[in-house]
Amino acid sequence: MTITNVLSVDVEEYFHGMEFESAVSPEQRGMLPSRVEGSMDRVLALLHEHGARATFFTVGQLAEQHPGMLRRMIAEGHEVACHSYRHELVSRQSAEEFRADVRRAKGVLEDISGAAVVGYRAPNYSIQADQQWAYDVLLEEGFRYDSSIYPIVHDRYGQADAPRFPYDIRKSDSRTLIEFPIGTVSLWGKNFPIGGGGYFRLLPEVVTRYGIQCVNTTEHHPVMFYFHPWELDPDQPRPPMPWHHRFRHYVGLTRQETKLSRLLRNLRFGAAREVLALD
């Protein structure tokens, strides 16, 4: 039996990347041109070509600005999920601010798409040890799964000791919040990233594909893979920034679409709600 993995897309602008914080002031970022619709056109065309469905973790503010983009996701059979309202890190919010943010984003996404939104992903995986209250808020606000944990060692995020496969992270009398971590492969007692992002752009596509196939065939679990629409946009603006930030954000952009096409051709992907069998 072929395992269906999860293809997820964090729908945000290129300037939502953390590297832009040090390069462009908030006022200047507000003046940068939006490129998300053009990027999403390429993403949706790529998925249509390969017959793949995906979960689109979408920033609520972008949905308000580009409602047709959201409706097209639903019309083409994809899942819409929540990626906050303004793409603010959870670690910079109080519990009350976080609740207001996800409630607003969920309402916007549901009103525009006409579909229930049950999944959440924190910007930059920013639910850490000091923000465990966020899972209680998500459960109370009607979410059924979260995908904010990356079980690796990383300088900005990551919980290397977290479970690698879907598990119940919060429960109440009648509800459960499932955590679906970003994909890793375990080798020599350590977790290695095969879940996308900058690692996918930097490494040969076969590394990620082989890692996912290993997890599917030897551990019999699906893998959560992600990317951003701006990763298919090599012509995006390039303001001055420190070399290591420039490398992180721009490495591999010209090859990303070809690599994704190869991955989609060789593996089966679907939406998170489908893989988790949430009705």
C-alpha positions, -999 to 999 in steps of 0.1 A, spaced: 0 0 0 14 34 -10 14 59 18 0 94 11 23 121 26 12 157 33 20 185 10 17 218 28 23 254 16 28 284 39 10 311 20 29 343 28 47 371 10 85 368 3 90 397 28 74 377 56 107 357 58 127 363 90 157 375 70 137 406 60 134 418 96 171 428 97 171 441 61 139 462 58 120 482 84 84 475 91 74 507 73 95 498 42 81 462 42 47 477 39 57 495 7 72 464 -10 52 450 -39 29 420 -33 40 390 -54 19 362 -37 -7 359 -65 18 353 -92 37 328 -70 4 310 -62 -4 308 -98 28 287 -103 21 266 -73 -15 257 -83 -4 250 -119 23 227 -106 -1 208 -83 -27 205 -111 -1 191 -134 8 163 -110 -28 157 -96 -16 165 -61 -38 180 -33 -22 202 -6 -30 221 26 -25 258 23 -16 274 57 -26 309 48 -20 343 64 -54 358 71 -44 393 61 -34 380 27 -67 362 23 -85 395 28 -63 412 2 -65 383 -23 -99 366 -17 -100 351 -52 -68 332 -45 -83 315 -15 -115 306 -34 -94 291 -62 -76 268 -36 -110 254 -25 -123 251 -61 -93 231 -71 -98 206 -42 -72 218 -17 -75 225 21 -73 259 36 -57 261 70 -45 290 93 -10 306 94 -20 334 118 -35 368 108 -5 390 104 24 365 105 35 375 140 56 351 160 37 334 188 67 339 210 61 377 208 24 375 219 6 370 251 -21 343 253 -48 369 249 -31 384 219 -26 350 203 -63 340 209 -74 373 192 -51 367 163 -61 331 155 -98 338 161 -96 367 136 -76 347 111 -99 316 113 -130 338 108 -116 355 78 -104 323 61 -138 306 67 -158 335 56 -139 338 23 -134 301 15 -168 289 27 -150 259 43 -142 250 79 -106 257 89 -93 231 114 -55 233 109 -29 258 122 8 264 118 27 290 137 48 315 118 84 303 119 73 273 141 73 298 170 54 277 196 83 268 219 86 256 255 73 290 269 43 290 246 27 257 255 -5 275 264 -10 281 226 -21 245 222 -49 250 248 -60 281 229 -60 263 196 -81 235 210 -106 260 226 -109 279 193 -120 248 174 -88 237 157 -83 199 153 -47 197 144 -15 218 146 17 216 126 41 239 144 68 214 156 100 206 138 117 178 157 153 190 148 180 211 163 179 246 148 191 280 158 156 296 155 131 268 162 129 231 166 122 206 194 145 177 188 130 155 215 94 158 202 76 128 186 83 125 149 48 114 138 12 126 145 2 124 182 -24 139 205 -9 171 220 -40 183 239 -73 167 249 -105 179 266 -136 159 274 -149 160 239 -121 174 217 -85 165 207 -58 185 191 -34 165 170 2 176 164 15 167 129 53 175 130 74 185 101 91 155 85 123 140 97 143 108 92 160 92 121 196 81 115 223 71 140 200 83 168 195 118 154 167 134 134 175 148 100 152 173 82 133 160 51 103 182 55 112 209 30 120 246 34 156 258 31 169 223 34 151 212 3 164 242 -17 200 236 -5 202 198 -9 197 176 -40 161 166 -44 170 129 -42 181 133 -5 146 145 5 129 119 -17 150 90 -4 144 101 32 106 103 27 106 69 10 126 54 39 101 67 65 72 54 43 86 19 38 104 12 70 83 31 96 50 31 77 42 67 85 33 97 63 57 127 62 47 164 65 65 184 37 63 222 33 74 250 11 65 287 4 51 302 -28 79 328 -28 104 299 -32 91 296 -68 98 333 -75 135 339 -82 127 374 -96 115 387 -62 132 419 -48 166 415 -32 173 443 -7 207 445 10 210 421 39 238 402 57 253 375 35 241 346 57 205 359 56 208 364 18 220 328 15 192 314 36 164 332 18 176 330 -18 196 298 -22 181 274 -47 152 296 -59 159 290 -96 158 252 -92 129 249 -68 101 244 -92 120 217 -111 129 199 -78 93 201 -66 80 187 -99 104 157 -95 93 151 -60 56 152 -69 62 128 -98 78 102 -75 58 104 -43 21 105 -34 9 137 -16 -24 149 -2 -39 174 23 -34 171 60 -71 168 68 -73 139 43 -43 120 57 -55 125 93 -90 113 82 -107 142 98 -143 145 86 
